[in-house]
Amino acid sequence: MTLNSLLGKKHLFITLAFIAALFSQAVFAEDEAAPITPVYIELTPDFIVNYASSGSRLSYIKTKISLRTDSAKENVVLSNMPIVRDAIVMFLSSRTKDQVTGAIAREKTREDAKVAVNEALQEETGVAPIIDVLFASFVTQ
């Protein structure tokens, strides 16, 4: 082997190593996904729903709801809003007075509402995009 061929191989090796380093940096950069950006979707109009109560007295819930999702799944929620609203109405109307009265019961209602909406969307779209259900107001009578 001559000195020129050794230098040529060394130069080729350095060039290939440099290209490999650049390529691996690009691959690792793709692996670092952008952070999830939360999106809040306010559901309008407010919900007014009758719920199960004892006796013949009519009882209802009036609530203002916002849904928290991430920006990548926002369109799934928006394009399926009738399913979202139906899931919430059906869920709230199935609650009893004990399940909606008091702070602990309302927290449980909030968590269960998230499950109900995600189940409905999962069935329709294959995605469960709701991170949280937030009550801006919650009145029972």
Contacts in CASP RR format, 6 or more apart in sequence:
PFRMAT RR
TARGET T0000
AUTHOR 0000-0000-0000
METHOD contacts of the structure
MODEL  1
MTLNSLLGKKHLFITLAFIAALFSQAVFAEDEAAPITPVYIELTPDFIVN
YASSGSRLSYIKTKISLRTDSAKENVVLSNMPIVRDAIVMFLSSRTKDQV
TGAIAREKTREDAKVAVNEALQEETGVAPIIDVLFASFVTQ
36 70 0 8 1.000
36 71 0 8 1.000
36 72 0 8 1.000
37 70 0 8 1.000
37 71 0 8 1.000
38 68 0 8 1.000
38 69 0 8 1.000
38 70 0 8 1.000
38 71 0 8 1.000
38 131 0 8 1.000
39 68 0 8 1.000
39 69 0 8 1.000
39 70 0 8 1.000
39 71 0 8 1.000
39 74 0 8 1.000
40 66 0 8 1.000
40 67 0 8 1.000
40 68 0 8 1.000
40 134 0 8 1.000
41 66 0 8 1.000
41 67 0 8 1.000
41 68 0 8 1.000
41 69 0 8 1.000
41 74 0 8 1.000
41 77 0 8 1.000
41 78 0 8 1.000
42 64 0 8 1.000
42 65 0 8 1.000
42 66 0 8 1.000
42 136 0 8 1.000
43 64 0 8 1.000
43 65 0 8 1.000
43 66 0 8 1.000
43 67 0 8 1.000
43 81 0 8 1.000
43 84 0 8 1.000
43 85 0 8 1.000
43 88 0 8 1.000
46 62 0 8 1.000
46 63 0 8 1.000
46 64 0 8 1.000
46 65 0 8 1.000
46 137 0 8 1.000
47 61 0 8 1.000
47 62 0 8 1.000
47 63 0 8 1.000
47 64 0 8 1.000
47 65 0 8 1.000
47 85 0 8 1.000
47 88 0 8 1.000
47 89 0 8 1.000
47 92 0 8 1.000
48 60 0 8 1.000
48 61 0 8 1.000
48 62 0 8 1.000
49 60 0 8 1.000
49 61 0 8 1.000
49 63 0 8 1.000
49 89 0 8 1.000
49 92 0 8 1.000
49 93 0 8 1.000
50 58 0 8 1.000
50 59 0 8 1.000
50 60 0 8 1.000
50 93 0 8 1.000
51 59 0 8 1.000
51 60 0 8 1.000
51 61 0 8 1.000
51 92 0 8 1.000
51 93 0 8 1.000
51 94 0 8 1.000
51 95 0 8 1.000
51 96 0 8 1.000
51 97 0 8 1.000
51 100 0 8 1.000
51 140 0 8 1.000
52 59 0 8 1.000
52 93 0 8 1.000
52 94 0 8 1.000
52 95 0 8 1.000
52 96 0 8 1.000
52 97 0 8 1.000
53 59 0 8 1.000
53 96 0 8 1.000
53 97 0 8 1.000
54 97 0 8 1.000
59 97 0 8 1.000
59 140 0 8 1.000
59 141 0 8 1.000
60 140 0 8 1.000
60 141 0 8 1.000
61 92 0 8 1.000
61 95 0 8 1.000
61 100 0 8 1.000
61 138 0 8 1.000
61 139 0 8 1.000
61 140 0 8 1.000
62 137 0 8 1.000
62 138 0 8 1.000
62 139 0 8 1.000
62 140 0 8 1.000
62 141 0 8 1.000
63 92 0 8 1.000
63 135 0 8 1.000
63 136 0 8 1.000
63 137 0 8 1.000
63 138 0 8 1.000
63 139 0 8 1.000
64 135 0 8 1.000
64 136 0 8 1.000
64 137 0 8 1.000
65 88 0 8 1.000
65 113 0 8 1.000
65 133 0 8 1.000
65 134 0 8 1.000
65 135 0 8 1.000
65 136 0 8 1.000
66 133 0 8 1.000
66 134 0 8 1.000
66 136 0 8 1.000
67 77 0 8 1.000
67 84 0 8 1.000
67 117 0 8 1.000
67 130 0 8 1.000
67 132 0 8 1.000
67 133 0 8 1.000
67 134 0 8 1.000
68 130 0 8 1.000
68 131 0 8 1.000
68 132 0 8 1.000
68 133 0 8 1.000
68 134 0 8 1.000
69 76 0 8 1.000
69 77 0 8 1.000
69 129 0 8 1.000
69 130 0 8 1.000
69 131 0 8 1.000
70 129 0 8 1.000
70 131 0 8 1.000
73 127 0 8 1.000
73 129 0 8 1.000
74 129 0 8 1.000
76 121 0 8 1.000
76 125 0 8 1.000
76 127 0 8 1.000
76 129 0 8 1.000
77 84 0 8 1.000
77 121 0 8 1.000
77 129 0 8 1.000
77 130 0 8 1.000
80 121 0 8 1.000
80 124 0 8 1.000
80 125 0 8 1.000
83 120 0 8 1.000
83 121 0 8 1.000
83 124 0 8 1.000
84 117 0 8 1.000
84 120 0 8 1.000
84 121 0 8 1.000
86 120 0 8 1.000
87 116 0 8 1.000
87 117 0 8 1.000
87 119 0 8 1.000
87 120 0 8 1.000
87 121 0 8 1.000
88 113 0 8 1.000
88 116 0 8 1.000
88 117 0 8 1.000
90 116 0 8 1.000
91 112 0 8 1.000
91 113 0 8 1.000
91 116 0 8 1.000
91 117 0 8 1.000
92 100 0 8 1.000
92 109 0 8 1.000
92 113 0 8 1.000
95 109 0 8 1.000
97 140 0 8 1.000
98 105 0 8 1.000
99 105 0 8 1.000
99 108 0 8 1.000
99 109 0 8 1.000
100 106 0 8 1.000
100 109 0 8 1.000
100 138 0 8 1.000
100 140 0 8 1.000
101 140 0 8 1.000
106 135 0 8 1.000
106 138 0 8 1.000
110 132 0 8 1.000
110 133 0 8 1.000
110 134 0 8 1.000
110 135 0 8 1.000
111 133 0 8 1.000
113 133 0 8 1.000
114 130 0 8 1.000
114 131 0 8 1.000
114 132 0 8 1.000
114 133 0 8 1.000
117 130 0 8 1.000
117 133 0 8 1.000
118 128 0 8 1.000
118 129 0 8 1.000
118 130 0 8 1.000
119 128 0 8 1.000
121 127 0 8 1.000
121 128 0 8 1.000
121 129 0 8 1.000
121 130 0 8 1.000
122 128 0 8 1.000
END
